[in-house]
């Protein structure tokens, strides 16, 4: 994979051009690239990634963003709108996540994304417990997002990884209980986890948190803006929000099923003291007294405006309507999986489901589905595939196409069971700025993957 895609179409800018390029030329290039890349998901065959998929909605958000794209949310005296947007985003999210059941003063923070919300949560638990321990630890399920481990690495917080039940894919509560000690500042549960779409036993984790006087973070980055509406519609989703005793923080990504633009997430706190513990102050700087509620300084007011616009334009009715379509589509796609005895759905999934096979390497199924335009996410330990159902999958004909293509993929996998599968499981990536050794290694891995994928016949 090249650091310079489109090199065969457009000039590569390895240094700042001596003369500027005409705006019309630039916009034409951007339009061409955008059109080509949108085709990879518009048909509804891409797992996750594009949660809304409605170009009219994106145009609306882009217009809202444009009104405030040049505004720095840091200067609240110049742009009180940023305070309005942020306060209402937080308030609406708190209401959605059951904060009305709390006797405390629930508050929140708008961050740059799921990793930002998780990192701020870990920071808050570290700082809130600084007087109690200098060796804080958190306990997370193996299925919880790697951002917790990343946050622990960056913040000097030990991350203890609890195993999960291989059948239910939920966290092993006995292991968690055995590994809590006087330095544990928070437990973690997912609602739902990225790998399997299953919800951890938040009620039982809440009881452990209360018993051992520790925090409980519910990672709803993926499901936070969908599961509440699924529950309201009567789908089989256990309680996971602030209505559960012991829950002290919840992360929920507005840029996913909140249908906002990429770059925002909400971290909700059950009480203001916990949030304020992670504020940073420096009062003796020559530039003035400095107070920062989060890690970011300057932020574009456009993202706040667009996120607010998404939530207010959809309203509860809109979120419920989209949730019903997504849950019903996911159930239909799961039924197609269960038609094949060689395939096995893992755990009790929600809108996101994962499946594997005990008869052949499931990556053979993925190999074939790629030739039909599907982009599923690969997993490991065990090898599995998952589909995070979003609005593009709710289009007419997608479920039927899924059923036909999956049946053909199972036939292909059965016939090629003795072969080595070409696809694998990689989440995320890195471009540029690495040490020579790390950069070379990653490029070799990616090049090897691309070579293997290109060797799969386009017609099978």
VEXDREN-2710 file (C-alpha; in Angstrom, 1 decimal):
% VEXDREN-2710
k/r/px/py/pz
1/UNK/0.0/0.0/0.0
2/UNK/1.5/3.3/-1.1
3/UNK/1.9/6.4/1.0
4/UNK/0.8/8.2/-2.2
5/UNK/-2.4/6.8/-3.6
6/UNK/-3.7/8.4/-6.8
7/UNK/-0.1/8.9/-7.9
8/UNK/-1.0/7.7/-11.4
9/UNK/-3.7/10.4/-11.6
10/UNK/-2.4/13.5/-9.9
11/UNK/0.9/15.1/-9.1
12/UNK/2.6/14.1/-5.8
13/UNK/3.3/17.1/-3.6
14/UNK/6.5/16.1/-1.8
15/UNK/7.1/19.7/-1.0
16/UNK/5.0/22.9/-1.0
17/UNK/4.4/23.9/-4.6
18/UNK/6.1/27.1/-5.7
19/UNK/2.8/28.4/-7.1
20/UNK/-0.7/27.8/-5.9
21/UNK/-3.1/25.6/-7.8
22/UNK/-6.4/26.9/-9.2
23/UNK/-9.2/26.2/-6.8
24/UNK/-11.4/24.8/-9.6
25/UNK/-8.6/22.2/-10.3
26/UNK/-8.4/21.3/-6.7
27/UNK/-12.1/20.9/-6.3
28/UNK/-12.3/18.8/-9.4
29/UNK/-9.6/16.4/-8.0
30/UNK/-11.4/16.2/-4.7
31/UNK/-14.7/15.5/-6.4
32/UNK/-13.2/12.7/-8.5
33/UNK/-11.6/11.0/-5.4
34/UNK/-14.7/11.5/-3.3
35/UNK/-17.0/9.9/-6.0
36/UNK/-14.8/6.9/-6.4
37/UNK/-14.4/6.3/-2.7
38/UNK/-18.1/6.7/-1.9
39/UNK/-19.0/3.9/-4.3
40/UNK/-17.3/1.5/-2.0
41/UNK/-20.0/1.9/0.6
42/UNK/-23.1/3.4/-1.1
43/UNK/-24.5/0.0/-2.1
44/UNK/-24.7/-1.2/1.6
45/UNK/-22.0/-3.8/1.5
46/UNK/-19.6/-2.2/3.9
47/UNK/-19.6/-3.1/7.6
48/UNK/-19.8/-0.1/9.9
49/UNK/-17.7/3.0/8.9
50/UNK/-20.5/4.9/7.2
51/UNK/-23.3/4.9/9.8
52/UNK/-25.7/7.3/8.1
53/UNK/-25.0/7.0/4.4
54/UNK/-27.5/9.7/3.5
55/UNK/-25.8/12.3/1.2
56/UNK/-28.7/14.8/1.8
57/UNK/-27.9/14.5/5.6
58/UNK/-24.2/14.9/4.9
59/UNK/-24.9/18.0/2.8
60/UNK/-27.0/19.4/5.7
61/UNK/-24.2/18.8/8.2
62/UNK/-21.6/20.2/5.9
63/UNK/-23.7/23.4/5.6
64/UNK/-24.0/23.6/9.4
65/UNK/-20.3/23.0/9.8
66/UNK/-19.4/25.7/7.2
67/UNK/-21.2/28.3/9.3
68/UNK/-18.7/27.8/12.1
69/UNK/-15.8/26.0/10.5
70/UNK/-13.5/29.0/11.0
71/UNK/-14.5/29.5/14.6
72/UNK/-12.3/28.4/17.6
73/UNK/-14.5/27.0/20.3
74/UNK/-11.7/28.1/22.7
75/UNK/-12.9/31.7/22.5
76/UNK/-16.3/31.4/24.1
77/UNK/-16.7/35.2/24.5
78/UNK/-16.6/35.6/20.7
79/UNK/-18.7/32.5/20.0
80/UNK/-21.3/31.8/22.7
81/UNK/-22.9/29.5/20.1
82/UNK/-20.2/27.0/20.9
83/UNK/-21.4/26.9/24.5
84/UNK/-25.0/26.5/23.4
85/UNK/-24.1/23.6/21.1
86/UNK/-21.9/21.8/23.5
87/UNK/-24.1/22.2/26.5
88/UNK/-27.1/20.9/24.6
89/UNK/-25.2/18.0/23.0
90/UNK/-24.2/16.9/26.5
91/UNK/-27.6/17.4/28.0
92/UNK/-29.4/15.5/25.2
93/UNK/-26.9/12.6/25.5
94/UNK/-27.3/12.5/29.3
95/UNK/-31.0/12.3/29.0
96/UNK/-30.8/9.5/26.4
97/UNK/-28.5/7.5/28.7
98/UNK/-30.8/7.6/31.7
99/UNK/-29.0/10.4/33.7
100/UNK/-32.5/11.5/35.0
101/UNK/-32.4/8.6/37.4
102/UNK/-29.3/10.0/39.2
103/UNK/-29.6/12.1/42.4
104/UNK/-26.1/13.5/41.7
105/UNK/-25.2/16.3/39.3
106/UNK/-24.5/14.5/36.0
107/UNK/-22.3/16.3/33.5
108/UNK/-20.3/15.6/30.3
109/UNK/-17.5/16.5/27.9
110/UNK/-17.5/16.6/24.1
111/UNK/-14.3/14.9/22.9
112/UNK/-12.6/14.2/19.5
113/UNK/-13.9/10.6/19.2
114/UNK/-14.2/7.3/21.0
115/UNK/-10.5/7.1/21.9
116/UNK/-10.7/10.6/23.2
117/UNK/-13.6/9.8/25.4
118/UNK/-12.0/6.6/26.7
119/UNK/-8.7/8.3/27.4
120/UNK/-10.5/11.2/29.3
121/UNK/-12.4/8.6/31.4
122/UNK/-9.2/6.8/32.4
123/UNK/-7.6/10.2/33.2
124/UNK/-10.5/11.2/35.3
125/UNK/-10.4/8.0/37.3
126/UNK/-6.6/8.3/37.8
127/UNK/-6.9/11.9/39.0
128/UNK/-9.9/11.4/41.2
129/UNK/-8.1/8.6/43.0
130/UNK/-4.6/10.3/43.2
131/UNK/-4.8/10.7/46.9
132/UNK/-5.7/7.1/47.4
133/UNK/-3.2/5.4/45.2
134/UNK/-0.1/6.1/43.1
135/UNK/-0.4/2.8/41.3
136/UNK/-3.9/2.9/39.8
137/UNK/-5.3/0.0/37.7
138/UNK/-8.4/-0.5/35.7
139/UNK/-9.9/-3.9/34.7
140/UNK/-11.4/-4.3/31.2
141/UNK/-12.7/-7.3/29.3
142/UNK/-10.4/-8.7/26.6
143/UNK/-13.1/-7.6/24.1
144/UNK/-13.1/-4.0/25.3
145/UNK/-11.6/-1.5/22.8
146/UNK/-7.7/-1.3/22.6
147/UNK/-8.1/2.5/23.4
148/UNK/-8.2/1.5/27.1
149/UNK/-4.8/-0.1/26.8
150/UNK/-3.6/2.9/24.8
151/UNK/-4.9/5.2/27.5
152/UNK/-3.2/3.1/30.2
153/UNK/0.1/3.2/28.3
154/UNK/-0.1/7.0/27.9
155/UNK/-1.3/7.8/31.4
156/UNK/0.7/5.3/33.4
157/UNK/-2.4/3.3/34.5
158/UNK/-2.1/-0.5/34.7
159/UNK/-4.7/-2.2/32.5
160/UNK/-5.7/-5.7/33.7
161/UNK/-7.4/-7.7/31.0
162/UNK/-10.1/-10.0/32.0
163/UNK/-10.9/-13.1/29.9
164/UNK/-14.4/-13.5/28.3
165/UNK/-16.6/-16.6/28.2
166/UNK/-16.0/-18.2/24.8
167/UNK/-19.7/-18.9/24.4
168/UNK/-21.4/-15.7/25.6
169/UNK/-18.4/-13.5/24.7
170/UNK/-19.1/-11.6/28.0
171/UNK/-16.6/-10.7/30.6
172/UNK/-15.7/-13.3/33.3
173/UNK/-17.1/-11.8/36.4
174/UNK/-15.3/-14.2/38.8
175/UNK/-12.0/-13.2/37.2
176/UNK/-12.8/-9.5/37.6
177/UNK/-13.7/-10.0/41.3
178/UNK/-10.5/-12.0/42.0
179/UNK/-8.4/-9.2/40.5
180/UNK/-9.9/-6.1/42.1
181/UNK/-7.5/-4.7/44.7
182/UNK/-7.0/-1.5/46.7
183/UNK/-5.5/0.2/43.6
184/UNK/-8.4/-0.5/41.2
185/UNK/-9.9/2.8/40.2
186/UNK/-12.4/1.6/37.6
187/UNK/-14.0/-1.4/36.0
188/UNK/-15.0/-1.5/32.3
189/UNK/-17.9/-3.0/30.4
190/UNK/-18.9/-2.7/26.8
191/UNK/-22.3/-1.9/25.4
192/UNK/-21.7/-3.3/23.0
193/UNK/-18.2/-4.5/22.2
194/UNK/-16.7/-4.0/18.8
195/UNK/-15.9/-7.6/18.1
196/UNK/-19.2/-9.5/18.7
197/UNK/-21.8/-6.8/19.3
198/UNK/-22.6/-8.3/22.7
199/UNK/-23.3/-6.3/25.9
200/UNK/-21.3/-7.1/29.0
201/UNK/-23.3/-7.8/32.3
202/UNK/-23.3/-4.2/33.3
203/UNK/-25.7/-4.8/36.2
204/UNK/-23.3/-7.3/37.8
205/UNK/-20.3/-5.1/37.1
206/UNK/-22.2/-2.3/38.8
207/UNK/-22.7/-4.4/41.9
208/UNK/-19.0/-5.2/42.0
209/UNK/-18.1/-1.5/41.6
210/UNK/-20.4/-0.6/44.5
211/UNK/-19.1/-3.4/46.7
212/UNK/-15.5/-2.5/46.1
213/UNK/-16.0/1.3/45.9
214/UNK/-14.6/1.7/42.4
215/UNK/-15.8/3.4/39.3
216/UNK/-17.5/1.7/36.4
217/UNK/-17.1/2.9/32.8
218/UNK/-19.5/1.7/30.2
219/UNK/-18.0/1.9/26.7
220/UNK/-21.0/2.8/24.6
221/UNK/-18.8/4.4/21.9
222/UNK/-20.3/2.0/19.3
223/UNK/-23.8/1.4/20.7
224/UNK/-24.5/4.4/22.9
225/UNK/-26.6/6.2/20.3
226/UNK/-28.4/3.0/19.1
227/UNK/-29.0/0.7/22.0
228/UNK/-31.2/3.1/24.0
229/UNK/-33.6/3.4/21.1
230/UNK/-33.4/-0.4/20.5
231/UNK/-34.4/-0.9/24.2
232/UNK/-37.3/1.6/23.8
233/UNK/-38.5/-0.4/20.7
234/UNK/-38.5/-3.6/22.7
235/UNK/-35.5/-5.4/21.3
236/UNK/-33.6/-7.8/23.7
237/UNK/-31.0/-5.3/25.1
238/UNK/-30.2/-5.4/28.9
239/UNK/-30.0/-2.2/30.9
240/UNK/-26.5/-0.6/30.5
241/UNK/-26.9/3.1/31.3
242/UNK/-27.1/5.4/34.3
243/UNK/-30.2/3.6/35.5
244/UNK/-27.9/0.7/36.5
245/UNK/-26.5/1.3/40.0
246/UNK/-22.7/1.7/40.0
247/UNK/-22.3/3.1/36.5
248/UNK/-20.2/6.3/36.8
249/UNK/-19.1/7.1/33.3
250/UNK/-20.4/6.3/29.8
251/UNK/-18.8/7.1/26.4
252/UNK/-21.0/7.4/23.3
253/UNK/-19.8/8.4/19.9
254/UNK/-21.9/11.0/18.1
255/UNK/-20.0/10.4/14.9
256/UNK/-21.3/6.8/14.7
257/UNK/-25.0/6.2/15.3
258/UNK/-25.5/9.8/16.4
259/UNK/-25.1/10.5/12.7
260/UNK/-22.8/13.5/13.1
261/UNK/-19.6/14.1/11.3
262/UNK/-16.4/12.4/12.3
263/UNK/-14.6/14.1/15.1
264/UNK/-17.0/14.1/18.1
265/UNK/-17.9/11.9/21.0
266/UNK/-19.5/12.5/24.3
267/UNK/-18.2/11.3/27.7
268/UNK/-20.9/11.4/30.4
269/UNK/-20.1/11.5/34.1
270/UNK/-22.5/10.6/36.9
271/UNK/-21.2/13.5/39.0
272/UNK/-19.4/16.8/38.4
273/UNK/-16.5/16.1/40.8
274/UNK/-15.4/13.2/38.7
275/UNK/-15.4/15.2/35.5
276/UNK/-13.6/18.2/37.2
277/UNK/-10.9/16.0/38.5
278/UNK/-9.4/15.7/35.0
279/UNK/-9.3/19.4/34.3
280/UNK/-5.9/21.0/33.9
281/UNK/-5.0/24.4/35.4
282/UNK/-2.0/26.6/35.3
283/UNK/-2.5/30.0/36.9
284/UNK/1.0/31.4/36.8
285/UNK/1.6/31.5/33.0
286/UNK/2.6/34.8/31.5
287/UNK/0.0/34.4/28.8
288/UNK/-2.8/34.4/31.5
289/UNK/-4.6/31.9/33.7
290/UNK/-5.0/28.7/31.7
291/UNK/-7.8/26.2/32.3
292/UNK/-8.5/23.3/30.0
293/UNK/-11.5/20.9/30.4
294/UNK/-9.9/18.4/28.0
295/UNK/-6.7/17.5/26.2
296/UNK/-7.5/19.5/23.1
297/UNK/-7.0/23.3/23.1
298/UNK/-8.3/24.8/19.9
299/UNK/-11.3/23.1/18.4
300/UNK/-13.4/24.0/15.4
301/UNK/-16.8/25.3/16.3
302/UNK/-18.0/23.6/13.1
303/UNK/-18.0/20.2/14.6
304/UNK/-20.0/21.3/17.5
305/UNK/-22.5/23.0/15.2
306/UNK/-22.8/20.0/12.9
307/UNK/-23.2/17.5/15.8
308/UNK/-25.9/19.7/17.4
309/UNK/-27.6/20.0/14.1
310/UNK/-27.6/16.2/13.5
311/UNK/-29.2/15.5/16.9
312/UNK/-31.8/18.3/16.8
313/UNK/-32.8/17.6/13.2
314/UNK/-33.4/13.9/13.8
315/UNK/-35.1/14.1/17.2
316/UNK/-36.2/11.0/19.1
317/UNK/-38.6/10.0/16.3
318/UNK/-35.8/10.0/13.8
319/UNK/-33.4/8.0/15.9
320/UNK/-36.2/5.5/16.7
321/UNK/-37.1/5.1/13.1
322/UNK/-33.5/4.4/12.0
323/UNK/-32.9/2.1/15.0
324/UNK/-35.9/0.0/14.1
325/UNK/-34.7/-0.4/10.5
326/UNK/-31.2/-1.3/11.6
327/UNK/-32.2/-3.9/14.2
328/UNK/-34.7/-5.5/11.8
329/UNK/-32.1/-5.6/9.1
330/UNK/-29.5/-7.1/11.4
331/UNK/-31.9/-9.8/12.5
332/UNK/-32.6/-10.6/8.8
333/UNK/-28.9/-10.8/8.0
334/UNK/-28.3/-13.0/11.0
335/UNK/-31.0/-15.4/9.9
336/UNK/-29.2/-15.8/6.6
337/UNK/-26.1/-16.8/8.6
338/UNK/-28.0/-19.4/10.6
339/UNK/-29.2/-21.1/7.4
340/UNK/-25.8/-22.6/7.0
341/UNK/-24.8/-25.3/9.4
342/UNK/-21.1/-24.6/8.8
343/UNK/-21.5/-21.1/10.3
344/UNK/-21.9/-20.1/13.9
345/UNK/-23.0/-16.8/15.4
346/UNK/-21.0/-15.8/18.4
347/UNK/-22.8/-14.9/21.6
348/UNK/-26.1/-13.0/21.8
349/UNK/-25.4/-10.1/19.4
350/UNK/-27.3/-6.9/19.0
351/UNK/-27.2/-4.8/15.8
352/UNK/-23.6/-6.0/15.2
353/UNK/-23.1/-9.7/14.8
354/UNK/-20.1/-11.9/14.4
355/UNK/-19.8/-15.4/13.0
356/UNK/-17.2/-18.1/12.6
357/UNK/-16.9/-21.7/11.4
358/UNK/-15.8/-24.9/13.0
359/UNK/-15.5/-26.6/9.6
360/UNK/-13.2/-24.3/7.7
361/UNK/-11.3/-21.0/8.1
362/UNK/-13.9/-18.3/8.0
363/UNK/-11.5/-16.1/6.1
364/UNK/-12.3/-18.1/3.0
365/UNK/-15.9/-16.7/3.3
366/UNK/-14.4/-13.3/3.5
367/UNK/-12.1/-13.9/0.5
368/UNK/-15.1/-14.7/-1.7
369/UNK/-17.4/-12.0/-0.3
370/UNK/-14.7/-9.4/-1.3
371/UNK/-15.1/-10.5/-4.9
372/UNK/-18.8/-9.6/-4.7
373/UNK/-18.0/-6.1/-3.2
374/UNK/-18.6/-6.9/0.5
375/UNK/-16.2/-5.3/3.1
376/UNK/-16.6/-7.2/6.4
377/UNK/-14.3/-6.8/9.4
378/UNK/-12.0/-9.7/10.2
379/UNK/-11.3/-10.9/13.8
380/UNK/-9.0/-13.3/15.5
381/UNK/-8.8/-15.7/18.5
382/UNK/-10.9/-17.3/16.9
383/UNK/-10.9/-16.2/13.3
384/UNK/-14.3/-14.6/12.7
385/UNK/-16.1/-12.0/10.6
386/UNK/-18.4/-9.3/11.8
387/UNK/-21.0/-7.1/10.2
388/UNK/-21.9/-3.8/11.9
389/UNK/-25.2/-3.0/10.4
390/UNK/-25.7/0.6/9.5
391/UNK/-28.3/2.6/7.5
392/UNK/-26.8/1.7/4.1
393/UNK/-27.7/-2.0/4.8
394/UNK/-31.3/-1.1/5.3
395/UNK/-31.7/-0.2/1.6
396/UNK/-34.0/-2.4/-0.4
397/UNK/-32.3/-5.5/-1.8
398/UNK/-29.2/-5.6/0.4
399/UNK/-30.4/-8.4/2.7
400/UNK/-31.4/-10.5/-0.4
401/UNK/-28.0/-9.9/-2.0
402/UNK/-26.3/-10.8/1.3
403/UNK/-28.2/-14.1/1.4
404/UNK/-27.2/-15.1/-2.2
405/UNK/-23.6/-14.0/-1.8
406/UNK/-23.1/-15.7/1.6
407/UNK/-24.5/-19.0/0.2
408/UNK/-22.0/-18.8/-2.6
409/UNK/-19.2/-17.9/-0.2
410/UNK/-19.9/-20.9/2.0
411/UNK/-19.7/-23.2/-1.1
412/UNK/-16.4/-21.6/-2.0
413/UNK/-15.1/-22.0/1.6
414/UNK/-16.1/-25.6/1.7
415/UNK/-14.4/-26.3/-1.6
416/UNK/-11.2/-24.5/-0.6
417/UNK/-11.0/-25.6/3.0
418/UNK/-7.5/-27.1/2.5
419/UNK/-6.1/-23.9/1.1
420/UNK/-4.6/-21.0/2.9
421/UNK/-7.1/-18.1/3.2
422/UNK/-5.9/-14.8/1.8
423/UNK/-7.6/-12.3/4.1
424/UNK/-6.9/-11.6/7.8
425/UNK/-7.8/-9.3/10.7
426/UNK/-6.3/-5.8/10.9
427/UNK/-7.9/-2.8/12.6
428/UNK/-6.5/0.6/12.0
429/UNK/-3.3/1.6/10.3
430/UNK/-0.4/4.0/10.3
431/UNK/1.1/6.2/7.6
432/UNK/4.3/8.2/7.7
433/UNK/6.4/9.5/10.6
434/UNK/7.6/6.0/11.8
435/UNK/11.1/4.8/12.5
436/UNK/12.6/3.2/9.4
437/UNK/12.3/-0.3/11.0
438/UNK/8.7/0.1/12.0
439/UNK/7.7/1.8/8.7
440/UNK/9.4/-1.0/6.7
441/UNK/7.7/-3.7/8.8
442/UNK/4.2/-2.2/8.4
443/UNK/4.7/-1.7/4.7
444/UNK/5.9/-5.3/4.2
445/UNK/2.8/-6.6/6.1
446/UNK/0.4/-4.4/4.1
447/UNK/2.1/-5.2/0.8
448/UNK/1.9/-8.9/1.6
449/UNK/-1.8/-8.5/2.3
450/UNK/-2.4/-6.6/-0.9
451/UNK/-0.5/-9.2/-2.9
452/UNK/-2.6/-12.0/-1.4
453/UNK/-5.8/-10.2/-2.1
454/UNK/-4.9/-9.4/-5.7
455/UNK/-4.3/-13.1/-6.3
456/UNK/-7.9/-14.0/-5.6
457/UNK/-9.8/-14.4/-8.9
458/UNK/-12.4/-11.8/-9.6
459/UNK/-14.9/-14.4/-10.7
460/UNK/-15.3/-17.6/-8.7
END
